[in-house]
């Protein structure tokens, strides 16, 4: 470090008694015989040198380390931190006392810190430092996938779903970096289904026309057990018309509402009781197929048994549970539609009605079922609405 010096000011020898009596610390000092001695003209006062330091204490650092550069005995004027990934974003304090990173470190990178500062005299000094971050394998990083997709238009019952390929045990740490914003604004909450999946739903169904922005800002955030977020994700989507279908399994009818208006009442059939009782509760359209093979083996029924089936080209199939419930065309049961429940759990209707419904339906549309004592659960599809909002919020890591 270069030390700068400033010359002490030479004091005037004051002969006037009045002026001598009023002099301050810089006045001439008295001698034993009553005379005075002026301070030496070349006396010097030291100015402490500018010192620049970082909060990096070792050669390799964790990726969740929040880098800071500080200055003593002067101020920083510019700080740049670069690696093979580019420049690390940061913010310089207004008084130049510190620079703090606003971006996050990447694994397996060497970073170069170049700090420019000035001492009390305005002399400029540049300091350079280097450090590396811990390298991480893919097994030590977790990647988030987000639903809905960017630009997708969904129904009013669609939850935000974030899935991770490596488990997250420090859920609170991640949840602090995951936000859902909407216009118009609507309150909501995260709910962790497991170490691999977090969901967010509004307090009530989305308002039609809502624009939603999801920011999963977890890159390099500590996920617990030596795992870190691999990448941040941001997804924007839109909520479309409020399509809500009300299925009454006692009357064997489905009422189709859109934005509050009843468009059509459709005769339907649901699961034959007691063996194949269709679940009551709120279900949400998960996915759609204009044609799908229905094989009872996928739901644990031997296709060669009396209750087994293997039907190709089931038209206009819309999944509402992970366990195998669909809304679809069922031309083979038209005679029972509107009067009896004869299916293996799906909601069947005529091909004409199924085609009409299929064409207006999107992922996230709501199907509300009543009439049985077998209940829908939160994790069997998009079952998020089968809990009160107060109960749902208890699934937040920050509740």
C-alpha positions as CSV (number, residue, x, y, z in Angstrom):
1,X,0.0,0.0,0.0
2,X,1.4,3.6,-0.8
3,X,1.3,5.9,2.1
4,X,0.4,9.6,1.3
5,X,1.5,12.4,3.5
6,X,0.3,16.0,3.9
7,X,2.5,18.8,5.2
8,X,1.5,20.4,8.5
9,X,0.7,24.1,8.2
10,X,3.5,26.4,9.5
11,X,2.3,28.5,12.4
12,X,2.8,32.2,12.5
13,X,5.0,33.6,15.4
14,X,2.6,35.9,17.1
15,X,4.2,38.8,19.0
16,X,1.0,40.5,20.1
17,X,0.1,39.5,23.7
18,X,-3.6,39.7,22.8
19,X,-3.3,37.5,19.8
20,X,-1.1,35.0,21.7
21,X,-3.7,34.7,24.4
22,X,-6.4,33.9,21.9
23,X,-4.4,31.5,19.8
24,X,-5.6,27.8,19.5
25,X,-3.8,24.5,19.2
26,X,-1.6,25.8,16.4
27,X,-0.2,28.7,18.4
28,X,3.5,28.9,19.3
29,X,4.4,26.8,22.4
30,X,5.9,28.6,25.5
31,X,9.5,28.0,26.6
32,X,11.0,27.9,30.0
33,X,12.2,31.5,29.7
34,X,8.9,32.8,28.6
35,X,9.6,32.8,24.9
36,X,7.9,30.8,22.2
37,X,8.8,28.1,19.6
38,X,6.9,27.8,16.4
39,X,6.0,24.3,15.0
40,X,8.4,23.1,12.4
41,X,7.3,24.0,8.9
42,X,8.0,20.5,7.6
43,X,6.1,18.6,10.3
44,X,3.9,15.9,8.6
45,X,0.6,14.2,9.5
46,X,0.0,10.7,8.1
47,X,-3.2,9.9,6.2
48,X,-4.3,6.2,6.6
49,X,-4.0,4.4,3.3
50,X,-7.1,3.1,1.4
51,X,-7.8,-0.5,2.1
52,X,-10.1,-2.7,-0.1
53,X,-11.2,-6.2,1.0
54,X,-13.8,-8.8,0.1
55,X,-15.7,-11.2,2.4
56,X,-14.2,-14.2,0.6
57,X,-12.2,-16.1,3.2
58,X,-11.0,-19.1,1.2
59,X,-9.9,-20.0,-2.3
60,X,-13.2,-21.8,-3.2
61,X,-16.6,-20.7,-1.9
62,X,-20.2,-22.0,-1.9
63,X,-22.4,-20.8,-4.7
64,X,-24.8,-19.3,-2.3
65,X,-22.1,-16.9,-0.9
66,X,-23.2,-13.3,-1.1
67,X,-20.1,-11.4,-2.3
68,X,-19.3,-8.1,-0.8
69,X,-16.4,-5.7,-1.4
70,X,-15.7,-3.0,1.2
71,X,-13.4,0.0,1.5
72,X,-11.7,1.6,4.5
73,X,-10.0,5.0,4.7
74,X,-11.5,6.0,1.4
75,X,-14.3,5.0,-1.0
76,X,-15.0,2.7,-3.9
77,X,-15.7,4.3,-7.3
78,X,-16.1,1.2,-9.4
79,X,-16.3,-2.6,-8.9
80,X,-16.5,-5.3,-11.6
81,X,-16.7,-9.0,-10.9
82,X,-16.3,-11.3,-13.9
83,X,-16.1,-15.0,-14.7
84,X,-16.5,-17.2,-17.7
85,X,-20.3,-16.8,-17.3
86,X,-20.0,-13.0,-17.7
87,X,-20.3,-10.1,-15.3
88,X,-21.8,-10.5,-11.8
89,X,-24.4,-7.9,-11.1
90,X,-24.0,-5.7,-8.0
91,X,-24.7,-2.4,-6.4
92,X,-22.3,0.3,-5.1
93,X,-23.3,2.0,-1.9
94,X,-24.0,5.7,-2.3
95,X,-21.2,6.7,0.0
96,X,-18.8,4.3,-1.8
97,X,-18.2,2.3,1.4
98,X,-19.2,-1.1,-0.1
99,X,-20.3,-3.0,-3.2
100,X,-22.7,-5.8,-2.8
101,X,-23.5,-8.5,-5.3
102,X,-27.2,-8.6,-6.5
103,X,-26.5,-11.6,-8.8
104,X,-25.6,-15.1,-7.6
105,X,-22.4,-17.1,-8.1
106,X,-22.3,-20.0,-10.6
107,X,-20.6,-23.3,-9.7
108,X,-17.1,-24.2,-10.9
109,X,-16.1,-20.7,-11.9
110,X,-13.1,-18.5,-11.3
111,X,-14.1,-14.9,-10.5
112,X,-11.9,-11.9,-10.8
113,X,-12.7,-8.9,-8.6
114,X,-11.4,-5.5,-9.8
115,X,-12.1,-2.7,-7.4
116,X,-11.2,1.0,-8.0
117,X,-11.2,3.4,-5.1
118,X,-9.9,6.8,-3.9
119,X,-8.2,7.8,-0.6
120,X,-8.8,10.9,1.4
121,X,-6.6,13.0,-0.9
122,X,-8.4,11.7,-4.1
123,X,-5.5,9.5,-5.1
124,X,-6.8,6.6,-7.2
125,X,-6.0,3.0,-6.5
126,X,-7.0,-0.3,-8.1
127,X,-7.1,-3.7,-6.3
128,X,-7.5,-7.1,-8.0
129,X,-8.5,-10.3,-6.3
130,X,-9.5,-13.8,-7.4
131,X,-11.5,-16.7,-6.0
132,X,-13.2,-19.8,-7.3
133,X,-16.6,-21.4,-6.5
134,X,-17.2,-25.0,-5.6
135,X,-17.9,-27.2,-8.5
136,X,-21.3,-29.1,-8.4
137,X,-22.5,-32.2,-10.1
138,X,-26.0,-32.5,-11.5
139,X,-26.9,-34.6,-8.5
140,X,-26.0,-31.6,-6.3
141,X,-28.3,-29.2,-8.2
142,X,-32.1,-29.2,-8.6
143,X,-33.8,-27.9,-11.7
144,X,-37.3,-26.4,-11.6
145,X,-40.0,-27.2,-14.2
146,X,-43.0,-24.9,-14.1
147,X,-46.6,-25.3,-15.2
148,X,-48.5,-23.6,-16.8
149,X,-46.2,-23.1,-19.8
150,X,-45.1,-19.6,-20.8
151,X,-47.8,-17.9,-22.9
152,X,-50.5,-20.6,-22.1
153,X,-54.1,-19.6,-21.5
154,X,-55.6,-21.7,-18.7
155,X,-58.8,-22.1,-16.7
156,X,-59.7,-20.5,-13.4
157,X,-58.8,-23.6,-11.4
158,X,-55.2,-24.0,-12.6
159,X,-52.6,-24.0,-9.8
160,X,-49.0,-23.0,-10.4
161,X,-46.9,-26.2,-10.2
162,X,-43.2,-26.2,-9.7
163,X,-41.5,-29.6,-9.8
164,X,-37.8,-30.3,-8.9
165,X,-35.7,-33.2,-10.2
166,X,-33.6,-33.4,-7.0
167,X,-35.3,-33.1,-3.6
168,X,-35.6,-29.8,-1.7
169,X,-35.3,-30.1,2.0
170,X,-34.8,-26.5,2.9
171,X,-38.2,-25.5,1.6
172,X,-38.3,-22.2,3.4
173,X,-35.1,-21.1,1.7
174,X,-36.6,-21.8,-1.7
175,X,-40.0,-20.4,-1.0
176,X,-38.5,-17.1,-0.1
177,X,-37.3,-16.9,-3.6
178,X,-40.5,-18.0,-5.4
179,X,-43.2,-15.4,-6.2
180,X,-46.5,-15.3,-8.0
181,X,-47.7,-11.9,-9.1
182,X,-51.1,-11.2,-10.9
183,X,-53.0,-8.4,-12.4
184,X,-55.5,-7.9,-11.0
185,X,-53.8,-8.8,-7.8
186,X,-55.2,-11.9,-6.0
187,X,-54.0,-13.3,-2.6
188,X,-52.7,-16.9,-2.6
189,X,-50.3,-19.3,-1.0
190,X,-47.6,-21.9,-1.7
191,X,-48.3,-25.5,-0.6
192,X,-45.5,-28.2,-0.7
193,X,-46.9,-31.5,-1.9
194,X,-43.5,-33.2,-1.3
195,X,-39.8,-32.5,-1.4
196,X,-40.1,-32.5,-5.2
197,X,-43.2,-30.4,-5.8
198,X,-44.5,-27.0,-4.6
199,X,-47.9,-25.5,-5.8
200,X,-49.5,-22.1,-5.5
201,X,-53.2,-21.3,-5.8
202,X,-55.2,-18.2,-5.2
203,X,-57.6,-17.9,-2.3
204,X,-60.5,-18.3,-4.7
205,X,-60.7,-19.3,-8.4
206,X,-58.7,-17.0,-10.6
207,X,-60.5,-14.0,-12.1
208,X,-61.0,-14.4,-15.9
209,X,-58.6,-12.3,-17.8
210,X,-55.9,-12.3,-15.1
211,X,-52.2,-12.0,-16.2
212,X,-49.9,-14.0,-14.0
213,X,-46.1,-13.9,-13.7
214,X,-44.3,-16.7,-11.9
215,X,-40.7,-16.1,-10.8
216,X,-38.8,-19.1,-9.4
217,X,-35.6,-17.3,-8.6
218,X,-33.7,-20.2,-7.0
219,X,-30.4,-20.3,-9.0
220,X,-27.6,-21.1,-6.5
221,X,-30.0,-21.0,-3.5
222,X,-29.3,-23.6,-0.8
223,X,-31.9,-26.4,-1.1
224,X,-30.5,-28.3,1.9
225,X,-28.4,-31.4,2.2
226,X,-25.7,-30.0,-0.1
227,X,-28.1,-29.3,-2.9
228,X,-28.4,-25.9,-4.7
229,X,-30.8,-24.5,-7.2
230,X,-29.6,-25.1,-10.7
231,X,-31.4,-22.4,-12.7
232,X,-34.0,-19.7,-12.1
233,X,-37.2,-19.7,-14.2
234,X,-39.8,-17.1,-15.1
235,X,-43.1,-17.9,-16.7
236,X,-46.0,-15.7,-17.7
237,X,-49.4,-17.0,-18.5
238,X,-53.1,-15.8,-18.8
239,X,-56.3,-17.0,-17.3
240,X,-59.1,-17.3,-19.8
241,X,-62.9,-17.8,-19.5
242,X,-64.3,-19.2,-16.3
243,X,-65.5,-22.6,-17.4
244,X,-67.0,-24.5,-14.5
245,X,-68.8,-27.8,-15.1
246,X,-71.1,-29.1,-12.3
247,X,-71.6,-32.9,-12.3
248,X,-74.4,-34.2,-10.1
249,X,-74.0,-38.0,-9.9
250,X,-77.4,-38.4,-8.3
251,X,-79.3,-36.8,-11.2
252,X,-76.7,-38.0,-13.8
253,X,-76.5,-34.5,-15.3
254,X,-73.6,-32.1,-16.1
255,X,-74.3,-28.3,-16.1
256,X,-71.8,-26.4,-18.2
257,X,-71.2,-22.8,-17.1
258,X,-69.0,-20.2,-18.7
259,X,-68.4,-16.9,-17.1
260,X,-71.5,-17.6,-14.9
261,X,-73.9,-18.4,-17.8
262,X,-75.4,-21.9,-18.2
263,X,-74.6,-23.0,-21.7
264,X,-75.8,-26.6,-21.7
265,X,-77.1,-29.4,-19.5
266,X,-75.6,-32.8,-20.6
267,X,-76.8,-36.2,-19.7
268,X,-73.9,-38.2,-18.3
269,X,-73.0,-41.5,-16.5
270,X,-70.4,-41.9,-13.9
271,X,-68.9,-44.8,-11.9
272,X,-71.0,-47.8,-10.9
273,X,-71.2,-48.2,-7.2
274,X,-69.8,-49.5,-5.0
275,X,-66.9,-51.0,-7.0
276,X,-66.1,-48.0,-9.3
277,X,-67.5,-45.0,-7.4
278,X,-66.5,-41.7,-8.9
279,X,-64.9,-39.2,-6.5
280,X,-66.8,-36.2,-5.2
281,X,-65.0,-32.9,-4.9
282,X,-63.3,-30.3,-7.1
283,X,-61.3,-31.6,-10.1
284,X,-59.4,-29.7,-12.7
285,X,-58.7,-30.6,-16.3
286,X,-55.1,-31.8,-16.4
287,X,-54.7,-32.8,-20.1
288,X,-56.7,-33.4,-23.2
289,X,-56.6,-36.1,-25.9
290,X,-58.8,-36.1,-29.1
291,X,-58.3,-39.9,-29.1
292,X,-56.9,-42.2,-26.3
293,X,-56.7,-45.9,-25.6
294,X,-58.4,-46.8,-22.3
295,X,-56.8,-49.9,-20.7
296,X,-58.1,-51.2,-17.3
297,X,-54.6,-52.5,-16.5
298,X,-53.4,-49.0,-16.0
299,X,-55.9,-48.6,-13.0
300,X,-55.2,-52.1,-11.6
301,X,-57.9,-54.1,-13.3
302,X,-56.9,-57.2,-15.2
303,X,-58.1,-56.5,-18.8
304,X,-59.0,-60.2,-19.1
305,X,-61.3,-60.2,-16.0
306,X,-65.0,-59.6,-16.2
307,X,-64.5,-56.0,-15.3
308,X,-61.5,-55.5,-17.6
309,X,-61.5,-53.4,-20.7
310,X,-59.1,-52.3,-23.5
311,X,-60.8,-49.8,-25.7
312,X,-58.9,-48.0,-28.5
313,X,-59.9,-44.6,-29.9
314,X,-61.9,-43.2,-27.0
315,X,-62.7,-39.8,-28.3
316,X,-62.5,-36.4,-26.6
317,X,-60.8,-37.6,-23.4
318,X,-60.1,-35.0,-20.7
319,X,-58.2,-36.3,-17.6
320,X,-59.3,-35.0,-14.2
321,X,-57.4,-37.3,-11.8
322,X,-54.0,-39.1,-11.9
323,X,-55.8,-42.3,-10.8
324,X,-57.6,-42.6,-14.2
325,X,-60.8,-40.5,-14.1
326,X,-61.6,-38.8,-17.4
327,X,-64.5,-37.0,-19.0
328,X,-64.9,-38.5,-22.5
329,X,-67.3,-39.6,-25.2
330,X,-69.0,-43.0,-24.4
331,X,-71.3,-43.9,-27.3
332,X,-71.6,-47.4,-25.8
333,X,-73.5,-46.1,-22.7
334,X,-75.8,-43.6,-24.3
335,X,-78.8,-45.6,-23.1
336,X,-77.8,-45.1,-19.5
337,X,-76.6,-41.5,-19.7
338,X,-79.0,-39.3,-17.7
339,X,-80.4,-42.2,-15.7
340,X,-77.8,-44.6,-14.3
341,X,-74.1,-44.8,-13.3
342,X,-72.5,-47.6,-15.2
343,X,-68.9,-46.6,-15.9
344,X,-65.6,-47.7,-14.3
345,X,-65.3,-44.2,-12.8
346,X,-65.1,-41.9,-15.8
347,X,-67.7,-39.4,-16.8
348,X,-69.3,-40.5,-20.1
349,X,-71.5,-38.6,-22.5
350,X,-72.6,-38.8,-26.2
351,X,-70.0,-38.2,-28.8
352,X,-71.7,-35.0,-29.9
353,X,-71.8,-33.5,-26.4
354,X,-68.2,-34.6,-25.8
355,X,-66.9,-33.0,-29.0
356,X,-68.7,-29.7,-28.1
357,X,-67.3,-29.7,-24.5
358,X,-63.8,-30.7,-25.7
359,X,-63.6,-27.8,-28.1
360,X,-64.4,-25.2,-25.4
361,X,-62.3,-26.8,-22.7
362,X,-58.7,-25.8,-21.7
363,X,-56.3,-27.0,-19.1
364,X,-57.3,-25.6,-15.7
365,X,-61.0,-25.6,-16.3
366,X,-63.0,-26.8,-13.2
367,X,-65.3,-29.8,-12.8
368,X,-67.2,-29.9,-9.5
369,X,-68.6,-33.3,-8.6
370,X,-71.3,-34.0,-6.0
371,X,-73.3,-37.1,-5.1
372,X,-71.0,-39.7,-3.6
373,X,-69.2,-40.2,-0.3
374,X,-65.9,-41.1,-1.9
375,X,-63.8,-37.9,-1.8
376,X,-61.2,-36.3,-4.0
377,X,-57.7,-35.6,-2.5
378,X,-55.2,-32.8,-3.0
379,X,-52.6,-35.0,-4.7
380,X,-54.8,-37.0,-7.1
381,X,-54.4,-34.6,-10.0
382,X,-54.9,-30.8,-9.5
383,X,-56.8,-31.4,-6.3
384,X,-55.7,-28.1,-4.7
385,X,-59.3,-26.8,-4.2
386,X,-60.3,-29.7,-2.0
387,X,-59.0,-27.9,1.1
388,X,-60.0,-24.7,2.7
389,X,-57.7,-21.8,2.0
390,X,-56.7,-21.8,5.7
391,X,-55.8,-25.5,5.5
392,X,-54.0,-25.0,2.2
393,X,-51.8,-22.3,3.6
394,X,-50.5,-24.7,6.3
395,X,-48.6,-26.4,3.6
396,X,-46.4,-23.4,3.1
397,X,-42.9,-23.6,4.5
398,X,-43.3,-20.0,5.7
399,X,-46.7,-20.4,7.4
